[in-house]
Amino acid sequence: MALITAMLHHHRVLSRAQITRRTGLNRSTVGTLIGQLVALGLAYESAPSGEAQVGRPSPEVRPSPSTAALAVYPEIDAVTIGLVSLGGRIQKKIRFPTERIPSATEAVNIAAAVIEGMRSELDTSYRITGAGMAVPGLVNQADGIVRHAPHLGWRNEPVARMLAEATGYACHAANDASLAAEAELLFGAGAGRENLIYLNGGASGIGGGVIAGGTLLRGASGYAGELGHTFVRTAGNSCHCGATGCLETEVSQSRLFELAGLAGGDAAELEHALRHAGSPEVAREVERQLEYLGTALRNAVNIFNPEVIILDGFLGILHSLSPGTLENLVRSGAMAGPAAEARIYRAALGADLMMIGAAELAFAQFLADPASAGPLPAAPVSAAARSGAPAST
């Protein structure tokens, strides 16, 4: 049951015939297990969509949207709270802007208040497996303590315990970029790959995650993947980590906003402004930042030998503004073998990425033992949720 539930979660829809082939189980066993999942309200079947095969068409099986997880993402100017159902489907997303950088206590209180406002809907329409928090900083995933989130100003904050006490749901916390790497591996540009590097650039700096052999590299305490602190410039600027010349001090979103003439905004606004700037100064800055980003990627390619490099946030914008530049920098600087294998893509999940990644934390224990799931919700979820219609924000 755990195997089939995880397959449905990751693939979103599979026919009975596909499940039989992928698991190696016989048809009667698959039929029995699917029947049990349907009875538990964890899956449902629908008419086949026309899969080409000999004989009677095989029904399609989908994960039930009534099983969901809560996701929380604190940033320097907002706290975003999401409801994500099995299959990585966003059912609801609420961004709560803040007038200043929220403290850990403020971020937890905001999330708890928003979740409390959703309580009636959650209690009647969803089976909640828990909550996950994606934090831009060093997080010990084993205990959910944020050791250092420099852009948020958090140190040694037990945010997982704080959120659990405030909401009553089991909570887990981890580094945002590592969670995003897993989300892109499962549902985005890295789907079907086993070795990838993910890099995200935003207001909170540059974070990364590394997938090797299909497994996220966590390190001794869950701090692995801090590629934003890769050394790229000898005479570089000082970084908050105490070093100089780190990638995130030389490749900066704030500088791009400044040159684009924007006081702030989101990635879409920045990209539009940069594309229409027509300024030599903007072109030089984009070239300069790509040069340092290429240096970091060259080192990462030599060390990890990835199939895919996924760039998100303003890093994805830099890549799209000068197609082929990063590929040329990597090929000219890295060893020939790993450089020839690496492909560079822009992240595919967009604004939903952190919600999907954080939700995976809350789904992990459930997917390992779906039969232990709690009772079915008292009322079915809406038709829109079942069909995967766009969520409200």
C-alpha positions as CSV (number, residue, x, y, z in Angstrom):
1,M,0.0,0.0,0.0
2,A,2.8,2.4,0.8
3,L,4.5,1.7,-2.6
4,I,1.3,2.3,-4.6
5,T,0.3,5.4,-2.5
6,A,3.8,6.9,-3.1
7,M,3.5,6.1,-6.8
8,L,0.1,7.8,-7.1
9,H,1.4,10.8,-5.2
10,H,4.4,11.2,-7.4
11,H,2.8,10.5,-10.8
12,R,-0.7,12.0,-10.0
13,V,-2.5,9.4,-12.2
14,L,-1.7,5.9,-13.2
15,S,-3.8,3.2,-14.8
16,R,-4.2,-0.2,-13.0
17,A,-2.2,-1.7,-15.8
18,Q,0.7,0.8,-15.3
19,I,0.7,0.1,-11.5
20,T,0.8,-3.6,-12.2
21,R,3.8,-3.2,-14.5
22,R,5.7,-0.8,-12.3
23,T,5.2,-2.8,-9.1
24,G,5.7,-6.3,-10.5
25,L,2.7,-7.5,-8.5
26,N,-0.1,-9.5,-10.1
27,R,-3.3,-7.9,-11.2
28,S,-5.5,-9.4,-8.5
29,T,-3.1,-8.2,-5.8
30,V,-3.0,-4.7,-7.3
31,G,-6.8,-4.7,-7.5
32,T,-7.1,-5.7,-3.8
33,L,-4.6,-3.0,-2.7
34,I,-6.3,-0.3,-4.8
35,G,-9.7,-1.4,-3.3
36,Q,-8.2,-0.9,0.2
37,L,-6.9,2.5,-0.7
38,V,-10.3,3.6,-2.1
39,A,-12.0,2.3,1.0
40,L,-9.6,4.4,3.2
41,G,-10.4,7.4,1.1
42,L,-6.8,7.7,-0.1
43,A,-7.4,7.1,-3.8
44,Y,-10.3,7.0,-6.3
45,E,-10.7,5.5,-9.7
46,S,-12.1,7.0,-12.9
47,A,-12.8,5.9,-16.4
48,P,-9.8,5.3,-18.7
49,S,-8.7,8.2,-20.8
50,G,-7.8,6.1,-23.9
51,E,-4.5,4.3,-23.0
52,A,-3.6,2.3,-26.1
53,Q,-3.6,-1.4,-25.1
54,V,-5.1,-4.7,-26.2
55,G,-8.3,-5.8,-24.3
56,R,-10.5,-3.9,-21.9
57,P,-9.2,-0.4,-21.0
58,S,-7.7,-0.2,-17.6
59,P,-9.3,2.3,-15.1
60,E,-7.2,5.2,-13.9
61,V,-6.3,5.6,-10.3
62,R,-5.6,9.0,-8.7
63,P,-4.7,10.1,-5.2
64,S,-7.5,11.6,-3.2
65,P,-7.4,15.4,-2.7
66,S,-9.0,14.9,0.7
67,T,-5.6,13.9,2.1
68,A,-3.5,17.1,2.4
69,A,-0.6,18.8,4.2
70,L,-0.1,22.4,5.4
71,A,2.9,24.3,4.2
72,V,4.5,27.5,5.7
73,Y,7.2,29.7,4.1
74,P,8.5,32.7,6.0
75,E,10.4,35.4,4.0
76,I,11.8,38.8,4.8
77,D,8.6,40.5,3.7
78,A,5.8,37.9,4.1
79,V,4.7,34.6,5.4
80,T,3.0,32.3,2.9
81,I,0.7,29.5,4.1
82,G,-0.5,26.7,1.7
83,L,-2.8,23.7,1.7
84,V,-1.3,21.0,-0.6
85,S,-3.1,17.7,-1.4
86,L,-1.6,14.4,-2.5
87,G,-0.1,14.7,-6.0
88,G,1.5,18.0,-5.1
89,R,-1.7,19.9,-5.9
90,I,-2.1,23.4,-4.4
91,Q,-5.6,23.7,-3.0
92,K,-5.1,27.0,-1.3
93,K,-2.3,29.6,-0.8
94,I,-2.4,32.7,1.3
95,R,0.5,35.2,1.3
96,F,0.4,37.4,4.4
97,P,2.7,40.5,3.9
98,T,4.6,41.9,6.8
99,E,5.8,45.5,7.4
100,R,9.1,44.3,8.7
101,I,11.2,41.1,8.8
102,P,9.1,38.7,11.0
103,S,10.7,37.1,14.0
104,A,10.3,33.4,14.5
105,T,7.5,33.9,17.0
106,E,5.7,36.4,14.7
107,A,6.0,34.0,11.7
108,V,4.6,31.1,13.7
109,N,1.7,33.3,15.1
110,I,0.8,34.5,11.6
111,A,0.8,30.9,10.3
112,A,-1.2,29.7,13.2
113,A,-3.8,32.5,12.8
114,V,-4.2,31.8,9.1
115,I,-4.5,28.0,9.7
116,E,-7.1,28.7,12.5
117,G,-9.1,30.7,10.0
118,M,-9.1,27.6,7.8
119,R,-10.0,25.2,10.6
120,S,-13.6,24.6,9.8
121,E,-12.8,23.7,6.2
122,L,-9.8,21.5,7.2
123,D,-11.9,19.6,9.8
124,T,-14.8,18.9,7.4
125,S,-13.1,18.4,4.1
126,Y,-9.5,17.2,4.6
127,R,-7.4,14.6,6.3
128,I,-4.3,16.7,7.4
129,T,-1.1,14.7,7.6
130,G,0.8,17.5,9.3
131,A,2.6,20.8,8.5
132,G,6.0,21.5,6.9
133,M,8.0,24.8,7.1
134,A,10.6,25.8,4.5
135,V,13.1,28.2,6.0
136,P,15.8,30.2,4.2
137,G,18.6,29.2,6.5
138,L,20.5,26.4,8.3
139,V,17.9,24.0,9.7
140,N,18.5,20.8,11.7
141,Q,15.8,18.7,10.1
142,A,16.0,16.1,12.9
143,D,14.7,18.5,15.5
144,G,13.3,21.3,13.4
145,I,15.6,24.0,15.0
146,V,16.7,26.9,12.8
147,R,20.4,27.2,13.7
148,H,20.9,30.4,11.6
149,A,18.6,32.1,9.1
150,P,20.8,35.3,8.5
151,H,18.3,37.2,6.3
152,L,15.5,36.6,8.8
153,G,17.8,37.2,11.8
154,W,16.8,33.9,13.4
155,R,19.2,31.9,15.6
156,N,18.5,28.6,17.4
157,E,14.7,28.9,17.0
158,P,12.7,25.6,17.5
159,V,10.2,26.6,14.9
160,A,8.9,23.0,14.3
161,R,8.0,22.6,18.0
162,M,6.6,26.2,18.1
163,L,4.3,25.6,15.1
164,A,3.1,22.2,16.4
165,E,2.2,23.8,19.8
166,A,0.4,26.7,18.1
167,T,-1.6,24.5,15.6
168,G,-2.0,21.1,17.1
169,Y,-0.5,19.5,14.0
170,A,2.7,17.5,13.8
171,C,5.3,19.8,12.2
172,H,8.7,19.6,10.6
173,A,11.1,22.2,9.3
174,A,14.0,22.1,6.8
175,N,16.0,24.3,4.5
176,D,13.9,25.9,1.7
177,A,16.2,25.2,-1.2
178,S,16.7,21.5,-0.2
179,L,12.9,21.1,-0.1
180,A,12.6,22.9,-3.5
181,A,15.2,20.5,-5.0
182,E,13.1,17.5,-3.9
183,A,9.9,19.2,-5.3
184,E,11.5,19.8,-8.7
185,L,12.8,16.2,-8.7
186,L,9.3,14.8,-8.0
187,F,7.0,17.1,-9.9
188,G,9.1,19.6,-12.0
189,A,12.0,20.0,-14.3
190,G,14.0,17.2,-12.6
191,A,11.2,14.6,-12.9
192,G,12.7,11.2,-14.0
193,R,16.3,12.3,-13.1
194,E,18.3,11.0,-10.2
195,N,21.2,13.4,-10.1
196,L,20.5,17.1,-10.0
197,I,21.5,20.5,-8.5
198,Y,18.9,23.1,-7.6
199,L,19.8,26.7,-7.0
200,N,17.3,29.4,-6.0
201,G,18.0,33.2,-5.8
202,G,15.7,35.6,-4.1
203,A,15.5,38.3,-1.5
204,S,16.9,36.0,1.2
205,G,20.1,35.2,-0.9
206,I,21.0,32.1,-2.8
207,G,20.3,28.6,-1.5
208,G,20.8,25.2,-3.0
209,G,20.0,21.5,-2.8
210,V,21.8,18.5,-4.3
211,I,20.1,15.2,-5.3
212,A,22.5,12.3,-5.8
213,G,21.2,8.8,-6.8
214,G,17.7,10.0,-6.2
215,T,18.4,11.0,-2.6
216,L,18.7,14.5,-1.2
217,L,22.2,15.1,0.3
218,R,21.6,16.3,3.8
219,G,25.0,16.2,5.5
220,A,25.6,15.4,9.2
221,S,23.0,17.8,10.5
222,G,20.9,18.7,7.4
223,Y,23.1,21.7,6.3
224,A,24.4,20.3,3.0
225,G,23.7,22.2,-0.2
226,E,24.6,25.7,0.8
227,L,25.9,26.5,-2.6
228,G,25.2,30.2,-2.1
229,H,28.4,30.2,0.0
230,T,30.6,28.8,-2.8
231,F,33.8,30.9,-3.1
232,V,33.8,32.7,-6.5
233,R,35.8,35.9,-6.1
234,T,39.2,36.5,-4.5
235,A,38.7,40.2,-3.9
236,G,35.0,39.8,-3.1
237,N,32.7,41.5,-0.7
238,S,32.2,40.4,2.9
239,C,29.4,37.9,3.5
240,H,27.2,37.5,6.6
241,C,28.7,34.0,7.0
242,G,32.0,35.6,7.8
243,A,33.8,34.8,4.6
244,T,34.4,37.0,1.5
245,G,33.7,36.4,-2.1
246,C,30.7,34.1,-1.7
247,L,28.4,33.5,-4.6
248,E,25.4,35.3,-3.0
249,T,27.5,38.4,-2.3
250,E,28.5,38.7,-6.0
251,V,25.2,37.5,-7.5
252,S,22.5,39.7,-6.1
253,Q,18.8,40.3,-6.8
254,S,18.8,43.7,-5.1
255,R,21.4,45.0,-7.5
256,L,19.2,43.9,-10.4
257,F,16.2,45.6,-9.0
258,E,18.2,48.8,-8.5
259,L,19.4,48.8,-12.1
260,A,16.0,48.0,-13.4
261,G,14.6,51.0,-11.6
262,L,12.3,49.0,-9.3
263,A,11.9,49.6,-5.6
264,G,10.6,46.0,-5.2
265,G,8.3,43.5,-6.7
266,D,8.2,39.9,-7.7
267,A,10.3,37.8,-10.2
268,A,7.9,38.5,-13.1
269,E,8.2,42.2,-12.7
270,L,12.0,42.0,-12.5
271,E,12.2,39.9,-15.6
272,H,10.0,42.2,-17.6
273,A,12.0,45.3,-16.5
274,L,15.3,43.7,-17.3
275,R,14.2,42.6,-20.7
276,H,13.0,46.0,-21.6
277,A,15.8,48.1,-19.9
278,G,17.9,48.6,-23.0
279,S,20.7,49.9,-20.8
280,P,24.4,49.0,-21.3
281,E,24.8,49.1,-17.5
282,V,22.1,46.4,-17.1
283,A,23.7,44.3,-19.8
284,R,27.1,44.5,-18.1
285,E,25.7,43.6,-14.7
286,V,23.8,40.6,-16.1
287,E,27.1,39.5,-17.8
288,R,29.0,40.0,-14.6
289,Q,26.6,38.0,-12.4
290,L,26.4,35.2,-15.0
291,E,30.2,35.0,-14.9
292,Y,30.3,34.4,-11.2
293,L,27.3,32.0,-11.3
294,G,29.1,30.1,-14.0
295,T,32.2,29.7,-11.7
296,A,30.0,28.3,-9.0
297,L,28.3,25.9,-11.4
298,R,31.6,24.8,-12.8
299,N,32.7,23.7,-9.3
300,A,29.4,22.0,-8.6
301,V,29.5,20.1,-11.9
302,N,33.0,18.8,-11.1
303,I,32.0,17.8,-7.6
304,F,28.6,16.3,-8.1
305,N,28.4,15.3,-11.8
306,P,24.7,16.2,-12.2
307,E,22.4,15.3,-15.1
308,V,20.5,18.5,-14.6
309,I,21.0,21.9,-13.0
310,I,17.8,23.7,-12.2
311,L,17.8,27.5,-11.6
312,D,15.0,29.3,-9.8
313,G,14.1,32.8,-8.8
314,F,16.3,35.6,-10.3
315,L,18.9,33.0,-11.2
316,G,16.5,31.5,-13.7
317,I,15.9,35.1,-15.0
318,L,19.7,35.6,-15.5
319,H,19.8,32.3,-17.4
320,S,16.9,33.2,-19.7
321,L,18.3,36.7,-20.4
322,S,21.4,35.2,-22.1
323,P,20.6,31.7,-23.3
324,G,23.7,29.5,-23.7
325,T,26.0,31.7,-21.7
326,L,26.0,29.5,-18.6
327,E,26.3,26.3,-20.7
328,N,29.4,27.8,-22.4
329,L,31.0,28.8,-19.1
330,V,30.4,25.4,-17.6
331,R,31.8,23.6,-20.7
332,S,34.8,25.8,-20.8
333,G,35.6,25.6,-17.1
334,A,34.5,22.2,-15.9
335,M,36.0,18.8,-16.7
336,A,34.9,17.6,-20.1
337,G,33.1,14.5,-18.9
338,P,30.7,15.9,-16.3
339,A,30.3,19.2,-18.3
340,A,29.1,17.3,-21.4
341,E,26.4,15.5,-19.3
342,A,25.0,18.5,-17.4
343,R,21.9,20.3,-18.8
344,I,20.7,23.6,-17.3
345,Y,17.0,24.3,-17.0
346,R,14.8,26.9,-15.4
347,A,12.6,25.7,-12.6
348,A,9.2,24.5,-13.7
349,L,7.0,24.8,-10.6
350,G,7.1,28.6,-10.3
351,A,5.4,30.3,-7.4
352,D,4.1,27.0,-6.0
353,L,7.5,25.4,-5.5
354,M,8.1,26.2,-1.8
355,M,4.6,25.1,-0.9
356,I,5.0,21.8,-2.6
357,G,8.4,21.2,-1.1
358,A,7.3,22.1,2.5
359,A,4.3,19.8,2.2
360,E,6.6,16.9,1.3
361,L,7.9,17.1,4.9
362,A,4.4,16.5,6.2
363,F,3.7,13.8,3.7
364,A,6.8,11.7,4.4
365,Q,5.6,9.8,7.5
366,F,2.1,9.3,6.0
367,L,3.5,7.9,2.7
368,A,5.6,5.4,4.7
369,D,2.5,4.0,6.3
370,P,-0.8,5.1,4.6
371,A,-2.9,2.5,6.4
372,S,-2.3,4.4,9.6
373,A,-4.0,7.5,8.2
374,G,-6.7,9.1,10.4
375,P,-10.5,9.0,9.7
376,L,-12.0,10.3,6.5
377,P,-13.2,13.9,6.5
378,A,-16.9,14.3,7.4
379,A,-17.7,15.9,4.0
380,P,-16.1,15.4,0.6
381,V,-13.8,18.0,-0.9
382,S,-15.2,20.3,-3.6
383,A,-15.4,19.3,-7.2
384,A,-12.8,21.9,-8.0
385,A,-10.3,20.3,-5.7
386,R,-11.0,16.9,-7.1
387,S,-10.4,18.1,-10.6
388,G,-7.2,19.9,-9.7
389,A,-8.6,23.3,-10.6
390,P,-6.4,26.4,-9.9
391,A,-6.2,27.3,-6.3
392,S,-7.2,30.7,-4.8
393,T,-4.4,32.9,-3.5
